[in-house]
Amino acid sequence: MTAIATILALMPLALGLSEGEIIASELATVVIGGLFTSTFLTLIVIPVVYSLVDDAKVGSRRRLGLHDEADTPEATATVA
């Protein structure tokens, strides 16, 4: 939420509607890009990669016959 508020606050500066704000508008554009990229990586890319790696790890352990009791669906359903 903070990143979104900062991006929205920097939009008028990034548009550079007034004279003499060329450097400030370029800086605002870079900051907006950095905030958007870091937010996208943190909220979407990292959880997806973690899920894929975790699923691959569990699948490989099951194929090798090394699964733990916590990996079974019955164990996860009873934990509350």
N, CA, C and O atoms as a Maestro MAE file, in Angstrom:
{
 s_m_m2io_version
 :::
 2.0.0
}

f_m_ct {
 s_m_title
 :::
 protein
 m_atom[320] {
  # First column is atom index #
  i_m_mmod_type
  r_m_x_coord
  r_m_y_coord
  r_m_z_coord
  i_m_residue_number
  s_m_chain_name
  s_m_pdb_residue_name
  s_m_pdb_atom_name
  i_m_atomic_number
  :::
  1 25 0.821 -1.192 0.000 1 A "MET " " N  " 7
  2 3 0.000 0.000 0.000 1 A "MET " " CA " 6
  3 2 0.865 1.256 0.000 1 A "MET " " C  " 6
  4 15 0.521 2.257 -0.628 1 A "MET " " O  " 8
  5 25 1.989 1.193 0.709 2 A "THR " " N  " 7
  6 3 2.882 2.341 0.737 2 A "THR " " CA " 6
  7 2 3.485 2.586 -0.636 2 A "THR " " C  " 6
  8 15 3.598 3.730 -1.077 2 A "THR " " O  " 8
  9 25 3.875 1.507 -1.311 3 A "ALA " " N  " 7
  10 3 4.456 1.652 -2.649 3 A "ALA " " CA " 6
  11 2 3.438 2.238 -3.621 3 A "ALA " " C  " 6
  12 15 3.780 3.097 -4.434 3 A "ALA " " O  " 8
  13 25 2.201 1.783 -3.543 4 A "ILE " " N  " 7
  14 3 1.161 2.317 -4.430 4 A "ILE " " CA " 6
  15 2 0.921 3.797 -4.147 4 A "ILE " " C  " 6
  16 15 0.769 4.588 -5.078 4 A "ILE " " O  " 8
  17 25 0.884 4.174 -2.885 5 A "ALA " " N  " 7
  18 3 0.686 5.586 -2.534 5 A "ALA " " CA " 6
  19 2 1.847 6.441 -3.031 5 A "ALA " " C  " 6
  20 15 1.637 7.553 -3.514 5 A "ALA " " O  " 8
  21 25 3.060 5.932 -2.915 6 A "THR " " N  " 7
  22 3 4.222 6.685 -3.387 6 A "THR " " CA " 6
  23 2 4.218 6.804 -4.901 6 A "THR " " C  " 6
  24 15 4.543 7.862 -5.442 6 A "THR " " O  " 8
  25 25 3.854 5.728 -5.590 7 A "ILE " " N  " 7
  26 3 3.775 5.775 -7.056 7 A "ILE " " CA " 6
  27 2 2.745 6.810 -7.492 7 A "ILE " " C  " 6
  28 15 3.001 7.609 -8.392 7 A "ILE " " O  " 8
  29 25 1.591 6.793 -6.857 8 A "LEU " " N  " 7
  30 3 0.550 7.762 -7.219 8 A "LEU " " CA " 6
  31 2 0.973 9.193 -6.885 8 A "LEU " " C  " 6
  32 15 0.628 10.124 -7.613 8 A "LEU " " O  " 8
  33 25 1.709 9.373 -5.801 9 A "ALA " " N  " 7
  34 3 2.160 10.717 -5.430 9 A "ALA " " CA " 6
  35 2 3.221 11.239 -6.389 9 A "ALA " " C  " 6
  36 15 3.336 12.448 -6.591 9 A "ALA " " O  " 8
  37 25 3.995 10.338 -6.979 10 A "LEU " " N  " 7
  38 3 5.050 10.758 -7.906 10 A "LEU " " CA " 6
  39 2 4.560 10.924 -9.341 10 A "LEU " " C  " 6
  40 15 5.303 11.431 -10.182 10 A "LEU " " O  " 8
  41 25 3.346 10.515 -9.639 11 A "MET " " N  " 7
  42 3 2.821 10.619 -11.007 11 A "MET " " CA " 6
  43 2 2.825 12.053 -11.546 11 A "MET " " C  " 6
  44 15 3.290 12.259 -12.667 11 A "MET " " O  " 8
  45 25 2.331 13.057 -10.806 12 A "PRO " " N  " 7
  46 3 2.377 14.422 -11.352 12 A "PRO " " CA " 6
  47 2 3.800 14.896 -11.639 12 A "PRO " " C  " 6
  48 15 4.040 15.604 -12.617 12 A "PRO " " O  " 8
  49 25 4.735 14.504 -10.784 13 A "LEU " " N  " 7
  50 3 6.127 14.892 -11.004 13 A "LEU " " CA " 6
  51 2 6.703 14.168 -12.215 13 A "LEU " " C  " 6
  52 15 7.479 14.750 -12.973 13 A "LEU " " O  " 8
  53 25 6.334 12.914 -12.401 14 A "ALA " " N  " 7
  54 3 6.849 12.143 -13.534 14 A "ALA " " CA " 6
  55 2 6.306 12.651 -14.864 14 A "ALA " " C  " 6
  56 15 6.980 12.560 -15.890 14 A "ALA " " O  " 8
  57 25 5.096 13.183 -14.845 15 A "LEU " " N  " 7
  58 3 4.523 13.714 -16.078 15 A "LEU " " CA " 6
  59 2 5.225 14.995 -16.516 15 A "LEU " " C  " 6
  60 15 5.238 15.318 -17.704 15 A "LEU " " O  " 8
  61 25 5.804 15.722 -15.574 16 A "GLY " " N  " 7
  62 3 6.575 16.920 -15.886 16 A "GLY " " CA " 6
  63 2 5.781 17.977 -16.614 16 A "GLY " " C  " 6
  64 15 6.206 18.466 -17.660 16 A "GLY " " O  " 8
  65 25 4.656 18.327 -16.085 17 A "LEU " " N  " 7
  66 3 3.786 19.283 -16.759 17 A "LEU " " CA " 6
  67 2 4.285 20.722 -16.675 17 A "LEU " " C  " 6
  68 15 3.953 21.534 -17.539 17 A "LEU " " O  " 8
  69 25 5.067 21.053 -15.665 18 A "SER " " N  " 7
  70 3 5.565 22.423 -15.554 18 A "SER " " CA " 6
  71 2 6.973 22.538 -16.128 18 A "SER " " C  " 6
  72 15 7.643 21.528 -16.343 18 A "SER " " O  " 8
  73 25 7.413 23.746 -16.373 19 A "GLU " " N  " 7
  74 3 8.735 23.982 -16.953 19 A "GLU " " CA " 6
  75 2 9.844 23.767 -15.942 19 A "GLU " " C  " 6
  76 15 9.653 23.984 -14.746 19 A "GLU " " O  " 8
  77 25 10.990 23.345 -16.415 20 A "GLY " " N  " 7
  78 3 12.165 23.211 -15.567 20 A "GLY " " CA " 6
  79 2 12.184 21.988 -14.678 20 A "GLY " " C  " 6
  80 15 12.977 21.929 -13.739 20 A "GLY " " O  " 8
  81 25 11.356 21.034 -14.938 21 A "GLU " " N  " 7
  82 3 11.314 19.837 -14.098 21 A "GLU " " CA " 6
  83 2 11.793 18.601 -14.848 21 A "GLU " " C  " 6
  84 15 11.331 17.492 -14.580 21 A "GLU " " O  " 8
  85 25 12.714 18.787 -15.780 22 A "ILE " " N  " 7
  86 3 13.182 17.650 -16.570 22 A "ILE " " CA " 6
  87 2 13.921 16.645 -15.695 22 A "ILE " " C  " 6
  88 15 13.669 15.443 -15.777 22 A "ILE " " O  " 8
  89 25 14.826 17.132 -14.864 23 A "ILE " " N  " 7
  90 3 15.602 16.225 -14.012 23 A "ILE " " CA " 6
  91 2 14.701 15.571 -12.972 23 A "ILE " " C  " 6
  92 15 14.829 14.375 -12.708 23 A "ILE " " O  " 8
  93 25 13.802 16.332 -12.386 24 A "ALA " " N  " 7
  94 3 12.903 15.783 -11.373 24 A "ALA " " CA " 6
  95 2 11.963 14.752 -11.982 24 A "ALA " " C  " 6
  96 15 11.660 13.745 -11.341 24 A "ALA " " O  " 8
  97 25 11.498 14.981 -13.201 25 A "SER " " N  " 7
  98 3 10.590 14.007 -13.815 25 A "SER " " CA " 6
  99 2 11.327 12.721 -14.155 25 A "SER " " C  " 6
  100 15 10.753 11.637 -14.050 25 A "SER " " O  " 8
  101 25 12.583 12.822 -14.558 26 A "GLU " " N  " 7
  102 3 13.365 11.614 -14.826 26 A "GLU " " CA " 6
  103 2 13.609 10.828 -13.544 26 A "GLU " " C  " 6
  104 15 13.525 9.600 -13.538 26 A "GLU " " O  " 8
  105 25 13.908 11.533 -12.465 27 A "LEU " " N  " 7
  106 3 14.105 10.874 -11.173 27 A "LEU " " CA " 6
  107 2 12.813 10.216 -10.697 27 A "LEU " " C  " 6
  108 15 12.843 9.098 -10.183 27 A "LEU " " O  " 8
  109 25 11.696 10.888 -10.860 28 A "ALA " " N  " 7
  110 3 10.411 10.314 -10.461 28 A "ALA " " CA " 6
  111 2 10.094 9.065 -11.277 28 A "ALA " " C  " 6
  112 15 9.557 8.093 -10.744 28 A "ALA " " O  " 8
  113 25 10.423 9.088 -12.562 29 A "THR " " N  " 7
  114 3 10.193 7.925 -13.412 29 A "THR " " CA " 6
  115 2 11.023 6.735 -12.950 29 A "THR " " C  " 6
  116 15 10.532 5.606 -12.931 29 A "THR " " O  " 8
  117 25 12.260 6.975 -12.584 30 A "VAL " " N  " 7
  118 3 13.131 5.901 -12.103 30 A "VAL " " CA " 6
  119 2 12.625 5.349 -10.774 30 A "VAL " " C  " 6
  120 15 12.623 4.136 -10.568 30 A "VAL " " O  " 8
  121 25 12.202 6.216 -9.885 31 A "VAL " " N  " 7
  122 3 11.696 5.769 -8.581 31 A "VAL " " CA " 6
  123 2 10.408 4.964 -8.758 31 A "VAL " " C  " 6
  124 15 10.230 3.937 -8.103 31 A "VAL " " O  " 8
  125 25 9.516 5.414 -9.629 32 A "ILE " " N  " 7
  126 3 8.284 4.677 -9.897 32 A "ILE " " CA " 6
  127 2 8.607 3.295 -10.468 32 A "ILE " " C  " 6
  128 15 8.013 2.300 -10.053 32 A "ILE " " O  " 8
  129 25 9.524 3.230 -11.398 33 A "GLY " " N  " 7
  130 3 9.920 1.946 -11.967 33 A "GLY " " CA " 6
  131 2 10.511 1.010 -10.930 33 A "GLY " " C  " 6
  132 15 10.213 -0.184 -10.932 33 A "GLY " " O  " 8
  133 25 11.337 1.534 -10.052 34 A "GLY " " N  " 7
  134 3 11.933 0.715 -9.002 34 A "GLY " " CA " 6
  135 2 10.909 0.214 -8.007 34 A "GLY " " C  " 6
  136 15 10.950 -0.947 -7.601 34 A "GLY " " O  " 8
  137 25 9.991 1.078 -7.610 35 A "LEU " " N  " 7
  138 3 8.929 0.656 -6.686 35 A "LEU " " CA " 6
  139 2 8.027 -0.398 -7.310 35 A "LEU " " C  " 6
  140 15 7.665 -1.378 -6.658 35 A "LEU " " O  " 8
  141 25 7.663 -0.196 -8.575 36 A "PHE " " N  " 7
  142 3 6.808 -1.165 -9.252 36 A "PHE " " CA " 6
  143 2 7.515 -2.510 -9.391 36 A "PHE " " C  " 6
  144 15 6.918 -3.555 -9.130 36 A "PHE " " O  " 8
  145 25 8.786 -2.491 -9.801 37 A "THR " " N  " 7
  146 3 9.534 -3.730 -9.982 37 A "THR " " CA " 6
  147 2 9.708 -4.475 -8.669 37 A "THR " " C  " 6
  148 15 9.489 -5.685 -8.612 37 A "THR " " O  " 8
  149 25 10.094 -3.777 -7.625 38 A "SER " " N  " 7
  150 3 10.304 -4.451 -6.342 38 A "SER " " CA " 6
  151 2 9.001 -4.995 -5.766 38 A "SER " " C  " 6
  152 15 8.989 -6.075 -5.175 38 A "SER " " O  " 8
  153 25 7.904 -4.258 -5.932 39 A "THR " " N  " 7
  154 3 6.615 -4.740 -5.456 39 A "THR " " CA " 6
  155 2 6.173 -5.969 -6.244 39 A "THR " " C  " 6
  156 15 5.682 -6.933 -5.657 39 A "THR " " O  " 8
  157 25 6.340 -5.946 -7.553 40 A "PHE " " N  " 7
  158 3 5.982 -7.083 -8.404 40 A "PHE " " CA " 6
  159 2 6.803 -8.318 -8.034 40 A "PHE " " C  " 6
  160 15 6.260 -9.417 -7.926 40 A "PHE " " O  " 8
  161 25 8.106 -8.137 -7.843 41 A "LEU " " N  " 7
  162 3 8.957 -9.269 -7.465 41 A "LEU " " CA " 6
  163 2 8.573 -9.821 -6.100 41 A "LEU " " C  " 6
  164 15 8.513 -11.037 -5.913 41 A "LEU " " O  " 8
  165 25 8.316 -8.943 -5.158 42 A "THR " " N  " 7
  166 3 8.015 -9.378 -3.796 42 A "THR " " CA " 6
  167 2 6.663 -10.073 -3.691 42 A "THR " " C  " 6
  168 15 6.546 -11.076 -2.986 42 A "THR " " O  " 8
  169 25 5.646 -9.571 -4.370 43 A "LEU " " N  " 7
  170 3 4.299 -10.101 -4.206 43 A "LEU " " CA " 6
  171 2 3.927 -11.210 -5.177 43 A "LEU " " C  " 6
  172 15 3.013 -11.985 -4.894 43 A "LEU " " O  " 8
  173 25 4.614 -11.309 -6.322 44 A "ILE " " N  " 7
  174 3 4.217 -12.300 -7.323 44 A "ILE " " CA " 6
  175 2 5.337 -13.281 -7.638 44 A "ILE " " C  " 6
  176 15 5.142 -14.490 -7.513 44 A "ILE " " O  " 8
  177 25 6.493 -12.797 -8.040 45 A "VAL " " N  " 7
  178 3 7.548 -13.683 -8.530 45 A "VAL " " CA " 6
  179 2 8.111 -14.570 -7.427 45 A "VAL " " C  " 6
  180 15 8.210 -15.783 -7.614 45 A "VAL " " O  " 8
  181 25 8.479 -14.009 -6.297 46 A "ILE " " N  " 7
  182 3 9.092 -14.789 -5.218 46 A "ILE " " CA " 6
  183 2 8.144 -15.866 -4.686 46 A "ILE " " C  " 6
  184 15 8.585 -17.004 -4.525 46 A "ILE " " O  " 8
  185 25 6.857 -15.576 -4.401 47 A "PRO " " N  " 7
  186 3 5.965 -16.657 -3.949 47 A "PRO " " CA " 6
  187 2 5.765 -17.759 -4.991 47 A "PRO " " C  " 6
  188 15 5.682 -18.934 -4.634 47 A "PRO " " O  " 8
  189 25 5.688 -17.394 -6.276 48 A "VAL " " N  " 7
  190 3 5.511 -18.410 -7.320 48 A "VAL " " CA " 6
  191 2 6.741 -19.301 -7.410 48 A "VAL " " C  " 6
  192 15 6.612 -20.522 -7.499 48 A "VAL " " O  " 8
  193 25 7.931 -18.708 -7.387 49 A "VAL " " N  " 7
  194 3 9.158 -19.505 -7.445 49 A "VAL " " CA " 6
  195 2 9.275 -20.394 -6.213 49 A "VAL " " C  " 6
  196 15 9.674 -21.553 -6.326 49 A "VAL " " O  " 8
  197 25 8.937 -19.875 -5.053 50 A "TYR " " N  " 7
  198 3 8.983 -20.687 -3.829 50 A "TYR " " CA " 6
  199 2 8.023 -21.869 -3.934 50 A "TYR " " C  " 6
  200 15 8.377 -22.990 -3.569 50 A "TYR " " O  " 8
  201 25 6.826 -21.627 -4.424 51 A "SER " " N  " 7
  202 3 5.850 -22.704 -4.568 51 A "SER " " CA " 6
  203 2 6.332 -23.771 -5.539 51 A "SER " " C  " 6
  204 15 6.189 -24.964 -5.273 51 A "SER " " O  " 8
  205 25 6.902 -23.351 -6.661 52 A "LEU " " N  " 7
  206 3 7.418 -24.311 -7.640 52 A "LEU " " CA " 6
  207 2 8.556 -25.136 -7.071 52 A "LEU " " C  " 6
  208 15 8.601 -26.350 -7.273 52 A "LEU " " O  " 8
  209 25 9.475 -24.498 -6.362 53 A "VAL " " N  " 7
  210 3 10.606 -25.219 -5.772 53 A "VAL " " CA " 6
  211 2 10.129 -26.161 -4.682 53 A "VAL " " C  " 6
  212 15 10.620 -27.286 -4.579 53 A "VAL " " O  " 8
  213 25 9.182 -25.722 -3.870 54 A "ASP " " N  " 7
  214 3 8.662 -26.575 -2.801 54 A "ASP " " CA " 6
  215 2 7.938 -27.787 -3.372 54 A "ASP " " C  " 6
  216 15 8.118 -28.903 -2.885 54 A "ASP " " O  " 8
  217 25 7.115 -27.576 -4.408 55 A "ASP " " N  " 7
  218 3 6.420 -28.701 -5.043 55 A "ASP " " CA " 6
  219 2 7.412 -29.684 -5.663 55 A "ASP " " C  " 6
  220 15 7.221 -30.896 -5.563 55 A "ASP " " O  " 8
  221 25 8.458 -29.182 -6.296 56 A "ALA " " N  " 7
  222 3 9.470 -30.058 -6.891 56 A "ALA " " CA " 6
  223 2 10.209 -30.836 -5.811 56 A "ALA " " C  " 6
  224 15 10.524 -32.011 -5.994 56 A "ALA " " O  " 8
  225 25 10.487 -30.182 -4.686 57 A "LYS " " N  " 7
  226 3 11.182 -30.859 -3.589 57 A "LYS " " CA " 6
  227 2 10.327 -31.974 -3.008 57 A "LYS " " C  " 6
  228 15 10.818 -33.079 -2.778 57 A "LYS " " O  " 8
  229 25 9.050 -31.690 -2.768 58 A "VAL " " N  " 7
  230 3 8.152 -32.698 -2.210 58 A "VAL " " CA " 6
  231 2 7.973 -33.850 -3.202 58 A "VAL " " C  " 6
  232 15 7.981 -35.016 -2.807 58 A "VAL " " O  " 8
  233 25 7.812 -33.528 -4.483 59 A "GLY " " N  " 7
  234 3 7.650 -34.567 -5.498 59 A "GLY " " CA " 6
  235 2 8.872 -35.456 -5.622 59 A "GLY " " C  " 6
  236 15 8.740 -36.672 -5.763 59 A "GLY " " O  " 8
  237 25 10.058 -34.871 -5.572 60 A "SER " " N  " 7
  238 3 11.274 -35.684 -5.675 60 A "SER " " CA " 6
  239 2 11.465 -36.543 -4.429 60 A "SER " " C  " 6
  240 15 11.946 -37.673 -4.525 60 A "SER " " O  " 8
  241 25 11.096 -36.022 -3.266 61 A "ARG " " N  " 7
  242 3 11.209 -36.829 -2.039 61 A "ARG " " CA " 6
  243 2 10.231 -37.995 -2.062 61 A "ARG " " C  " 6
  244 15 10.548 -39.082 -1.580 61 A "ARG " " O  " 8
  245 25 9.041 -37.774 -2.621 62 A "ARG " " N  " 7
  246 3 8.067 -38.870 -2.709 62 A "ARG " " CA " 6
  247 2 8.538 -39.935 -3.690 62 A "ARG " " C  " 6
  248 15 8.374 -41.129 -3.437 62 A "ARG " " O  " 8
  249 25 9.129 -39.508 -4.820 63 A "ARG " " N  " 7
  250 3 9.635 -40.479 -5.788 63 A "ARG " " CA " 6
  251 2 10.755 -41.317 -5.201 63 A "ARG " " C  " 6
  252 15 10.890 -42.493 -5.539 63 A "ARG " " O  " 8
  253 25 11.558 -40.731 -4.332 64 A "LEU " " N  " 7
  254 3 12.653 -41.463 -3.703 64 A "LEU " " CA " 6
  255 2 12.206 -42.231 -2.471 64 A "LEU " " C  " 6
  256 15 12.987 -42.997 -1.907 64 A "LEU " " O  " 8
  257 25 10.977 -42.043 -2.049 65 A "GLY " " N  " 7
  258 3 10.462 -42.749 -0.881 65 A "GLY " " CA " 6
  259 2 10.947 -42.164 0.430 65 A "GLY " " C  " 6
  260 15 11.002 -42.870 1.437 65 A "GLY " " O  " 8
  261 25 11.299 -40.888 0.435 66 A "LEU " " N  " 7
  262 3 11.821 -40.234 1.634 66 A "LEU " " CA " 6
  263 2 10.837 -39.247 2.246 66 A "LEU " " C  " 6
  264 15 11.244 -38.363 3.000 66 A "LEU " " O  " 8
  265 25 9.555 -39.379 1.935 67 A "HIS " " N  " 7
  266 3 8.594 -38.383 2.412 67 A "HIS " " CA " 6
  267 2 8.392 -38.487 3.912 67 A "HIS " " C  " 6
  268 15 8.447 -39.566 4.501 67 A "HIS " " O  " 8
  269 25 8.155 -37.323 4.511 68 A "ASP " " N  " 7
  270 3 7.864 -37.237 5.942 68 A "ASP " " CA " 6
  271 2 6.373 -37.412 6.149 68 A "ASP " " C  " 6
  272 15 5.593 -37.378 5.198 68 A "ASP " " O  " 8
  273 25 5.985 -37.598 7.394 69 A "GLU " " N  " 7
  274 3 4.565 -37.684 7.723 69 A "GLU " " CA " 6
  275 2 3.870 -36.349 7.458 69 A "GLU " " C  " 6
  276 15 2.684 -36.329 7.128 69 A "GLU " " O  " 8
  277 25 4.590 -35.239 7.597 70 A "ALA " " N  " 7
  278 3 4.000 -33.910 7.395 70 A "ALA " " CA " 6
  279 2 3.713 -33.646 5.915 70 A "ALA " " C  " 6
  280 15 2.917 -32.761 5.600 70 A "ALA " " O  " 8
  281 25 4.341 -34.391 5.002 71 A "ASP " " N  " 7
  282 3 4.126 -34.189 3.574 71 A "ASP " " CA " 6
  283 2 2.843 -34.838 3.061 71 A "ASP " " C  " 6
  284 15 2.386 -34.517 1.964 71 A "ASP " " O  " 8
  285 25 2.262 -35.739 3.833 72 A "THR " " N  " 7
  286 3 1.068 -36.420 3.361 72 A "THR " " CA " 6
  287 2 -0.156 -35.530 3.493 72 A "THR " " C  " 6
  288 15 -0.232 -34.715 4.412 72 A "THR " " O  " 8
  289 25 -1.111 -35.674 2.588 73 A "PRO " " N  " 7
  290 3 -2.314 -34.832 2.667 73 A "PRO " " CA " 6
  291 2 -3.120 -35.074 3.945 73 A "PRO " " C  " 6
  292 15 -3.764 -34.156 4.451 73 A "PRO " " O  " 8
  293 25 -3.088 -36.298 4.467 74 A "GLU " " N  " 7
  294 3 -3.825 -36.580 5.688 74 A "GLU " " CA " 6
  295 2 -3.256 -35.805 6.866 74 A "GLU " " C  " 6
  296 15 -4.004 -35.329 7.720 74 A "GLU " " O  " 8
  297 25 -1.934 -35.679 6.915 75 A "ALA " " N  " 7
  298 3 -1.283 -34.961 8.023 75 A "ALA " " CA " 6
  299 2 -1.595 -33.476 7.964 75 A "ALA " " C  " 6
  300 15 -1.803 -32.846 9.001 75 A "ALA " " O  " 8
  301 25 -1.631 -32.913 6.774 76 A "THR " " N  " 7
  302 3 -1.926 -31.488 6.658 76 A "THR " " CA " 6
  303 2 -3.389 -31.207 6.962 76 A "THR " " C  " 6
  304 15 -3.726 -30.121 7.435 76 A "THR " " O  " 8
  305 25 -4.269 -32.180 6.693 77 A "ALA " " N  " 7
  306 3 -5.701 -31.969 6.959 77 A "ALA " " CA " 6
  307 2 -6.008 -32.042 8.446 77 A "ALA " " C  " 6
  308 15 -6.949 -31.398 8.911 77 A "ALA " " O  " 8
  309 25 -5.226 -32.821 9.207 78 A "THR " " N  " 7
  310 3 -5.510 -32.971 10.626 78 A "THR " " CA " 6
  311 2 -4.850 -31.903 11.471 78 A "THR " " C  " 6
  312 15 -5.224 -31.720 12.630 78 A "THR " " O  " 8
  313 25 -3.873 -31.189 10.922 79 A "VAL " " N  " 7
  314 3 -3.208 -30.141 11.688 79 A "VAL " " CA " 6
  315 2 -4.116 -28.924 11.699 79 A "VAL " " C  " 6
  316 15 -4.458 -28.384 10.647 79 A "VAL " " O  " 8
  317 25 -4.503 -28.497 12.887 80 A "ALA " " N  " 7
  318 3 -5.402 -27.332 12.951 80 A "ALA " " CA " 6
  319 2 -5.063 -26.466 14.125 80 A "ALA " " C  " 6
  320 15 -5.709 -25.441 14.343 80 A "ALA " " O  " 8
  :::
 }
 m_bond[319] {
  # First column is bond index #
  i_m_from
  i_m_to
  i_m_order
  :::
  1 1 2 1
  2 2 3 1
  3 3 4 2
  4 3 5 1
  5 5 6 1
  6 6 7 1
  7 7 8 2
  8 7 9 1
  9 9 10 1
  10 10 11 1
  11 11 12 2
  12 11 13 1
  13 13 14 1
  14 14 15 1
  15 15 16 2
  16 15 17 1
  17 17 18 1
  18 18 19 1
  19 19 20 2
  20 19 21 1
  21 21 22 1
  22 22 23 1
  23 23 24 2
  24 23 25 1
  25 25 26 1
  26 26 27 1
  27 27 28 2
  28 27 29 1
  29 29 30 1
  30 30 31 1
  31 31 32 2
  32 31 33 1
  33 33 34 1
  34 34 35 1
  35 35 36 2
  36 35 37 1
  37 37 38 1
  38 38 39 1
  39 39 40 2
  40 39 41 1
  41 41 42 1
  42 42 43 1
  43 43 44 2
  44 43 45 1
  45 45 46 1
  46 46 47 1
  47 47 48 2
  48 47 49 1
  49 49 50 1
  50 50 51 1
  51 51 52 2
  52 51 53 1
  53 53 54 1
  54 54 55 1
  55 55 56 2
  56 55 57 1
  57 57 58 1
  58 58 59 1
  59 59 60 2
  60 59 61 1
  61 61 62 1
  62 62 63 1
  63 63 64 2
  64 63 65 1
  65 65 66 1
  66 66 67 1
  67 67 68 2
  68 67 69 1
  69 69 70 1
  70 70 71 1
  71 71 72 2
  72 71 73 1
  73 73 74 1
  74 74 75 1
  75 75 76 2
  76 75 77 1
  77 77 78 1
  78 78 79 1
  79 79 80 2
  80 79 81 1
  81 81 82 1
  82 82 83 1
  83 83 84 2
  84 83 85 1
  85 85 86 1
  86 86 87 1
  87 87 88 2
  88 87 89 1
  89 89 90 1
  90 90 91 1
  91 91 92 2
  92 91 93 1
  93 93 94 1
  94 94 95 1
  95 95 96 2
  96 95 97 1
  97 97 98 1
  98 98 99 1
  99 99 100 2
  100 99 101 1
  101 101 102 1
  102 102 103 1
  103 103 104 2
  104 103 105 1
  105 105 106 1
  106 106 107 1
  107 107 108 2
  108 107 109 1
  109 109 110 1
  110 110 111 1
  111 111 112 2
  112 111 113 1
  113 113 114 1
  114 114 115 1
  115 115 116 2
  116 115 117 1
  117 117 118 1
  118 118 119 1
  119 119 120 2
  120 119 121 1
  121 121 122 1
  122 122 123 1
  123 123 124 2
  124 123 125 1
  125 125 126 1
  126 126 127 1
  127 127 128 2
  128 127 129 1
  129 129 130 1
  130 130 131 1
  131 131 132 2
  132 131 133 1
  133 133 134 1
  134 134 135 1
  135 135 136 2
  136 135 137 1
  137 137 138 1
  138 138 139 1
  139 139 140 2
  140 139 141 1
  141 141 142 1
  142 142 143 1
  143 143 144 2
  144 143 145 1
  145 145 146 1
  146 146 147 1
  147 147 148 2
  148 147 149 1
  149 149 150 1
  150 150 151 1
  151 151 152 2
  152 151 153 1
  153 153 154 1
  154 154 155 1
  155 155 156 2
  156 155 157 1
  157 157 158 1
  158 158 159 1
  159 159 160 2
  160 159 161 1
  161 161 162 1
  162 162 163 1
  163 163 164 2
  164 163 165 1
  165 165 166 1
  166 166 167 1
  167 167 168 2
  168 167 169 1
  169 169 170 1
  170 170 171 1
  171 171 172 2
  172 171 173 1
  173 173 174 1
  174 174 175 1
  175 175 176 2
  176 175 177 1
  177 177 178 1
  178 178 179 1
  179 179 180 2
  180 179 181 1
  181 181 182 1
  182 182 183 1
  183 183 184 2
  184 183 185 1
  185 185 186 1
  186 186 187 1
  187 187 188 2
  188 187 189 1
  189 189 190 1
  190 190 191 1
  191 191 192 2
  192 191 193 1
  193 193 194 1
  194 194 195 1
  195 195 196 2
  196 195 197 1
  197 197 198 1
  198 198 199 1
  199 199 200 2
  200 199 201 1
  201 201 202 1
  202 202 203 1
  203 203 204 2
  204 203 205 1
  205 205 206 1
  206 206 207 1
  207 207 208 2
  208 207 209 1
  209 209 210 1
  210 210 211 1
  211 211 212 2
  212 211 213 1
  213 213 214 1
  214 214 215 1
  215 215 216 2
  216 215 217 1
  217 217 218 1
  218 218 219 1
  219 219 220 2
  220 219 221 1
  221 221 222 1
  222 222 223 1
  223 223 224 2
  224 223 225 1
  225 225 226 1
  226 226 227 1
  227 227 228 2
  228 227 229 1
  229 229 230 1
  230 230 231 1
  231 231 232 2
  232 231 233 1
  233 233 234 1
  234 234 235 1
  235 235 236 2
  236 235 237 1
  237 237 238 1
  238 238 239 1
  239 239 240 2
  240 239 241 1
  241 241 242 1
  242 242 243 1
  243 243 244 2
  244 243 245 1
  245 245 246 1
  246 246 247 1
  247 247 248 2
  248 247 249 1
  249 249 250 1
  250 250 251 1
  251 251 252 2
  252 251 253 1
  253 253 254 1
  254 254 255 1
  255 255 256 2
  256 255 257 1
  257 257 258 1
  258 258 259 1
  259 259 260 2
  260 259 261 1
  261 261 262 1
  262 262 263 1
  263 263 264 2
  264 263 265 1
  265 265 266 1
  266 266 267 1
  267 267 268 2
  268 267 269 1
  269 269 270 1
  270 270 271 1
  271 271 272 2
  272 271 273 1
  273 273 274 1
  274 274 275 1
  275 275 276 2
  276 275 277 1
  277 277 278 1
  278 278 279 1
  279 279 280 2
  280 279 281 1
  281 281 282 1
  282 282 283 1
  283 283 284 2
  284 283 285 1
  285 285 286 1
  286 286 287 1
  287 287 288 2
  288 287 289 1
  289 289 290 1
  290 290 291 1
  291 291 292 2
  292 291 293 1
  293 293 294 1
  294 294 295 1
  295 295 296 2
  296 295 297 1
  297 297 298 1
  298 298 299 1
  299 299 300 2
  300 299 301 1
  301 301 302 1
  302 302 303 1
  303 303 304 2
  304 303 305 1
  305 305 306 1
  306 306 307 1
  307 307 308 2
  308 307 309 1
  309 309 310 1
  310 310 311 1
  311 311 312 2
  312 311 313 1
  313 313 314 1
  314 314 315 1
  315 315 316 2
  316 315 317 1
  317 317 318 1
  318 318 319 1
  319 319 320 2
  :::
 }
}
